[in-house]
């Protein structure tokens, strides 16, 4: 009899205990979903998170307070004691996979978690990695660490990869509605992992192996990364030709086949799109292949932060001012609209560049209380009016719904800052001020003194 027969039976009768390592934007929603059907132990090293959960509070916009309280009373145990996970049948890793300062993969969170799992691993356990990573990580990194326990993957314990597919703030696509990719280190592991996810997710797609599942995640996000880079580059070209990129996109969207809209902006953010290309680039080079296309896309998207600063400089020069000594209000700290997630947000680098050029900065975001940068921690103003008072330039980086509100437009028109920079096509025009933006086609072609082009990066 296979050691996995018992765990398969536990899935069927819902007696399996699920452990989630990492209770962030991926792990906590997953824990809440599993807790509707299984007993769940959620582990995180952050004591503040655990204390909040134990008190019935949520720190993630996609998880309601009532949902946490219901799970606590039913089947969810949050803990900062790793040893609690030894009681689990499944342990699912949802830990960060950031980059080093050299833009190489930082697998330290995965490595450290696996080392601790190896200490409590017992026959029949099943480990699933959900963290975004390059193809080959499950077999080449996770497996060797776990086998330090003396047990053999695929024989004594299960091992699979299933990439997270979470879109923070998207109310139309909850985790249970998004098809789940699953690939194990062998066919039996693929089947067991699929059986588990089928309990909580409508559609489960089995692929050949873990490496293929890892490659799926890379493709999904690199596809978006290079297409965003393409539209960003086109927006720079169209601006010089006095063509409105946003109008071009809206017209192109009318084609019923062969086109998918992507939009320009001040850079890419979030945990996946800015990072995944570098994970793929890293592993490609280790296979003696130079991924020029992927790396050029990264350079283009990174340049948009500099381009945004250039627009601020150009706008201020039109009113006889410079960045040095000017007062700026930056609207939008999150990496996308209507969420509180600032991971890899372009705003951080833009703030740092502007402060280093001598600007005085204040920020406003209805979802983000503060943001940590290399030039200090900035706290959000209480309201739009407070942010708009006594400034030379208003810089809109994110298209929160509140910023599109007519009342916001009226407040801007009433207070009338000298310069408005619109990076997300929020407004049609702004009279009585210098109004500029990314991809609007009406940006002056005069070269600002600090202007840097993509080729200069």
C-alpha positions in Angstrom: 0.0 0.0 0.0 1.3 3.5 -0.9 2.1 5.9 1.9 -0.3 8.3 0.2 -3.4 6.1 0.4 -3.9 7.3 4.0 -3.6 11.0 3.1 -5.9 10.5 0.1 -8.5 9.0 2.5 -8.1 12.0 4.8 -8.8 14.4 2.0 -12.0 12.5 1.2 -13.3 12.5 4.7 -12.0 16.1 5.4 -9.9 14.9 8.3 -6.6 16.2 6.8 -5.0 19.0 8.7 -3.6 21.8 6.5 -0.6 23.9 7.4 0.0 27.3 5.7 3.5 28.8 6.1 3.3 32.6 5.4 0.1 34.5 6.1 0.4 37.3 3.6 -1.5 38.3 0.5 -1.4 34.7 -0.7 -1.3 32.6 2.5 -4.1 34.2 4.5 -6.8 34.1 1.9 -5.8 30.5 1.1 -6.0 29.6 4.8 -9.4 31.1 5.1 -10.6 29.1 2.1 -9.2 25.8 3.4 -10.7 26.4 6.8 -14.2 26.1 5.3 -13.5 22.4 4.8 -10.4 21.4 6.9 -8.7 22.2 10.1 -5.9 24.7 9.3 -2.8 25.8 11.2 -1.5 29.1 9.9 2.1 30.0 10.6 3.9 33.3 10.3 7.1 34.7 11.8 5.5 38.1 12.3 4.0 38.2 15.8 2.0 41.3 15.0 0.1 39.4 12.3 -0.5 36.4 14.5 -1.8 38.6 17.4 -4.1 40.4 15.0 -5.5 37.2 13.8 -5.9 35.8 17.2 -7.9 38.8 18.2 -10.2 38.3 15.1 -8.7 41.2 13.0 -7.6 41.1 9.4 -4.7 43.1 7.9 -5.5 42.2 4.3 -8.1 44.0 2.2 -9.3 40.7 0.6 -10.0 39.0 3.9 -12.9 40.4 6.0 -12.8 40.7 9.7 -15.9 38.5 10.0 -14.2 35.8 7.9 -11.3 35.6 10.3 -13.6 35.5 13.3 -15.7 32.7 11.8 -12.6 30.7 11.0 -11.2 31.1 14.5 -14.3 29.8 16.1 -14.4 26.9 13.7 -11.1 25.5 12.3 -8.3 28.0 12.1 -5.3 28.3 14.4 -2.8 31.1 13.8 0.6 30.6 15.4 4.2 31.7 15.4 5.3 28.3 16.8 6.6 26.3 13.8 6.4 23.1 15.8 2.6 23.2 15.6 3.0 22.3 11.9 4.2 18.8 12.8 0.6 17.8 13.4 -0.3 18.7 9.7 -0.8 16.3 6.8 -0.1 19.0 4.2 2.2 22.0 4.6 1.8 24.7 1.9 4.6 27.3 1.5 3.4 30.8 0.7 6.6 32.7 1.6 8.1 35.7 -0.2 10.6 35.2 -3.1 12.2 38.7 -3.5 15.3 39.7 -5.3 18.8 40.4 -4.0 20.4 43.8 -4.6 22.0 42.3 -7.8 18.5 41.3 -9.0 19.2 37.6 -8.4 16.5 35.3 -6.9 16.5 35.4 -3.1 15.3 31.9 -2.0 16.2 32.4 1.6 12.6 32.3 2.8 12.0 29.0 0.9 15.3 27.6 2.1 14.7 28.5 5.8 11.2 27.1 5.7 12.3 23.8 4.2 15.1 23.4 6.7 12.5 23.7 9.5 10.1 21.4 7.8 12.9 18.8 7.4 13.1 18.8 11.2 9.5 17.9 11.7 8.9 15.9 8.5 7.3 12.4 9.0 6.3 9.7 6.6 3.0 10.4 4.7 3.4 14.2 5.0 2.8 16.3 1.8 4.6 19.5 1.0 3.4 22.0 -1.6 5.3 25.1 -2.8 3.1 28.0 -4.0 5.7 30.8 -3.9 6.6 32.2 -7.3 10.0 30.9 -8.5 12.0 29.8 -11.5 11.5 26.4 -13.1 13.5 23.7 -11.3 13.2 25.1 -7.7 10.9 22.3 -6.4 13.2 19.5 -7.6 16.5 21.3 -7.3 16.2 23.4 -4.2 13.2 22.2 -2.1 13.6 18.5 -2.5 17.3 18.2 -1.5 16.7 20.2 1.7 13.6 18.2 2.7 15.5 14.9 2.0 18.0 15.9 4.7 15.3 14.4 7.0 16.3 11.0 5.8 13.0 10.5 3.9 12.6 10.2 0.2 10.4 12.5 -1.8 7.7 10.7 -3.8 8.1 7.6 -1.6 8.0 8.7 2.0 6.6 12.2 1.6 4.8 14.1 -1.2 6.1 17.1 -3.0 4.4 19.3 -5.6 4.3 22.8 -6.9 1.1 24.9 -7.5 1.7 28.5 -8.4 -0.3 31.1 -6.5 -2.8 33.0 -8.6 -4.0 35.9 -6.4 -5.0 39.3 -7.7 -5.3 41.6 -4.6 -8.4 43.7 -4.6 -10.1 41.9 -7.5 -13.6 41.1 -6.2 -14.5 39.4 -9.5 -11.9 36.6 -9.1 -11.7 35.0 -5.7 -9.2 32.2 -5.2 -11.9 29.5 -5.5 -12.9 30.8 -9.0 -9.4 30.9 -10.5 -8.2 27.7 -12.2 -5.4 26.0 -10.2 -2.2 24.7 -11.9 -0.7 21.6 -10.2 2.5 19.7 -10.9 4.1 17.1 -8.6 7.5 15.5 -8.7 5.8 12.4 -9.9 2.4 11.4 -11.2 1.2 10.2 -7.8 2.1 13.5 -6.2 0.3 15.4 -8.9 -2.8 13.4 -8.3 -2.7 13.9 -4.5 -2.1 17.6 -4.7 -4.9 17.9 -7.3 -7.3 16.0 -5.1 -6.6 18.4 -2.2 -7.1 21.6 -4.3 -10.3 20.2 -5.9 -11.9 20.5 -2.5 -11.7 24.3 -2.6 -11.2 25.3 -6.2 -13.6 24.7 -9.1 -11.1 23.9 -11.8 -7.7 22.2 -11.3 -5.4 21.8 -14.2 -2.8 19.0 -13.9 0.5 19.5 -15.8 3.4 17.0 -16.5 5.5 17.9 -13.5 6.6 20.6 -11.0 9.0 22.2 -13.4 6.2 22.7 -15.9 4.0 24.2 -13.2 6.8 26.6 -12.3 7.2 27.6 -15.9 3.5 28.4 -16.2 3.8 31.0 -13.5 6.8 32.5 -15.3 5.0 32.7 -18.6 1.9 34.3 -17.1 3.7 37.2 -15.6 6.5 37.7 -18.1 3.8 37.9 -20.8 2.3 40.9 -18.9 5.7 42.3 -18.2 6.9 42.5 -21.8 3.5 43.8 -23.1 3.5 46.5 -20.5 7.0 47.4 -21.5 5.9 47.5 -25.2 3.0 49.9 -24.5 5.3 52.0 -22.3 7.8 52.4 -25.1 5.0 53.1 -27.6 3.7 55.8 -25.3 7.1 57.5 -25.4 7.1 57.4 -29.2 3.5 58.5 -29.5 4.1 61.4 -27.2 6.8 62.7 -29.5 4.4 62.3 -32.4 1.6 64.1 -30.5 -0.6 60.9 -30.5 -2.7 60.0 -27.5 -1.8 56.5 -26.5 -4.9 56.0 -24.4 -7.1 56.8 -27.4 -5.1 54.4 -29.6 -5.6 51.6 -27.1 -9.4 52.2 -26.8 -9.7 52.1 -30.6 -7.5 49.0 -30.8 -9.7 47.2 -28.2 -12.6 47.2 -30.7 -10.8 44.4 -32.7 -12.6 41.3 -31.6 -9.6 39.0 -31.9 -5.8 39.0 -31.7 -5.5 42.0 -29.4 -5.3 42.4 -25.6 -5.1 45.9 -24.0 -2.2 46.9 -21.8 -1.7 50.4 -20.4 1.3 52.7 -19.8 2.2 54.0 -16.4 5.0 55.0 -14.1 6.4 51.5 -13.7 5.2 48.1 -12.6 4.7 46.9 -9.0 3.4 44.0 -7.0 5.2 40.8 -6.0 5.1 39.1 -9.4 5.5 41.3 -12.5 8.6 43.3 -11.4 10.3 40.1 -10.1 9.5 37.1 -12.2 11.4 38.2 -15.3 14.6 38.3 -13.2 13.9 34.8 -11.9 13.5 33.6 -15.5 16.6 35.5 -16.6 18.6 34.0 -13.8 17.8 30.4 -14.7 18.1 31.1 -18.4 21.6 32.3 -18.0 22.4 29.1 -16.0 21.3 27.2 -19.1 23.7 29.3 -21.3 21.0 31.5 -22.8 21.0 35.3 -22.7 17.3 36.4 -22.4 17.7 39.8 -24.2 14.0 40.3 -24.8 13.0 39.8 -21.1 15.8 42.0 -19.8 15.0 44.8 -22.2 11.4 44.8 -21.0 12.7 45.2 -17.5 14.8 48.1 -18.5 11.9 49.8 -20.2 9.5 49.4 -17.3 12.2 50.6 -14.8 12.8 53.6 -17.0 9.2 54.8 -16.6 10.0 55.9 -13.1 12.7 58.2 -14.4 10.4 59.3 -17.1 7.8 60.3 -14.5 10.5 62.4 -12.7 11.4 64.0 -16.0 7.8 65.0 -16.5 7.7 66.6 -13.1 10.9 68.5 -13.9 9.6 69.6 -17.3 6.2 70.7 -15.9 7.9 72.8 -13.1 10.3 74.4 -15.6 7.3 75.6 -17.6 6.3 77.7 -14.6 9.8 78.9 -13.9 10.6 76.4 -11.1 12.8 73.4 -10.6 12.4 70.2 -8.6 14.9 71.5 -6.0 12.9 73.4 -3.4 9.5 72.7 -4.9 6.6 71.3 -2.9 5.1 68.1 -4.4 2.1 66.1 -3.4 2.1 62.4 -4.7 -1.2 60.7 -5.0 -1.2 56.9 -4.9 1.3 54.7 -3.0 -0.1 51.2 -3.8 1.2 49.4 -6.8 -2.3 49.4 -8.4 -5.7 50.9 -7.8 -8.0 50.4 -4.9 -5.7 48.2 -2.7 -3.3 48.8 0.2 -0.4 46.7 -1.2 2.8 48.7 -1.7 5.1 45.8 -2.6 7.6 46.9 -5.3 5.4 50.0 -5.9 7.0 52.5 -8.4 6.1 55.3 -6.1 8.9 54.3 -3.7 11.7 54.8 -6.2 10.0 58.0 -7.6 9.8 59.5 -4.1 13.4 58.7 -3.5 14.5 60.3 -6.8 12.5 63.4 -6.2 13.7 63.9 -2.6 17.3 63.3 -3.7 16.8 66.1 -6.3 15.7 68.5 -3.5 11.9 68.2 -3.6 9.7 68.5 -0.5 7.2 65.6 -0.6 3.9 64.8 1.0 1.7 61.9 0.0 -1.9 60.9 0.0 -3.4 57.4 -0.5 -6.9 56.4 0.9 -5.7 52.8 1.4 -2.1 53.2 2.6 -1.3 54.8 5.9 2.5 55.2 5.3 5.2 54.1 3.0 8.8 53.2 3.9 11.6 54.6 1.6 15.3 55.0 1.7 14.7 58.7 2.5 12.4 58.0 5.4 8.9 56.9 6.3 6.2 59.1 4.8 2.7 59.1 6.3 -0.4 59.8 4.2 -2.3 63.1 4.6 -5.7 62.7 6.0 -7.6 63.8 2.9 -7.1 65.1 -0.6 -7.6 68.7 0.5 -4.7 68.5 3.0 -2.4 67.0 0.3 -3.3 69.7 -2.3 -2.7 72.7 0.0 0.4 74.8 -0.6 2.0 72.7 -3.3 3.7 73.4 -6.7 2.9 70.1 -8.3 0.4 67.3 -7.9 1.6 64.0 -9.2 -0.9 61.2 -9.7 0.7 57.8 -9.9 -2.2 55.4 -9.4 -5.8 55.5 -10.6 -7.7 54.9 -7.4 -11.4 55.3 -7.9 -11.4 58.2 -5.4 -9.0 60.1 -7.7 -11.5 59.8 -10.6 -14.3 61.2 -8.5 -15.7 64.5 -9.8 -15.3 65.9 -6.3 -11.6 65.3 -6.6 -11.4 67.0 -9.9 -13.4 70.0 -8.5 -11.0 70.2 -5.5 -8.0 70.3 -7.9 -9.6 73.0 -10.0 -10.4 75.0 -7.0 -7.0 74.8 -5.3 -5.2 75.0 -8.7 -1.6 73.7 -8.2 0.8 75.1 -10.8 1.5 71.7 -12.3 -0.5 68.5 -12.5 1.2 65.3 -13.7 -1.3 62.5 -14.6 0.4 59.1 -15.1 -2.8 57.0 -15.4 -5.1 59.1 -17.7 -7.3 60.1 -14.8 -8.5 63.4 -16.2 -9.4 64.8 -19.6 -7.7 68.1 -19.1 -6.9 70.6 -16.4 -7.3 74.2 -17.3 -5.4 77.1 -15.6 -2.4 74.9 -14.9 0.4 73.0 -16.6 -1.2 69.6 -17.3 1.0 66.7 -18.5 0.9 62.9 -18.4 2.2 59.6 -19.7 0.9 58.7 -23.1 -1.3 61.8 -23.6 0.4 63.0 -26.8 0.4 66.6 -25.7 3.7 66.5 -23.7 6.2 69.1 -24.9 9.1 67.6 -26.8 11.6 70.0 -25.3 14.3 68.0 -23.5 14.5 68.7 -19.8 18.0 69.1 -18.4 17.8 66.0 -16.2 16.1 63.9 -18.9 17.4 60.4 -19.2 16.5 58.0 -22.1 16.2 54.2 -21.9 19.5 53.8 -23.7 21.2 55.7 -20.9 20.2 53.3 -18.2 
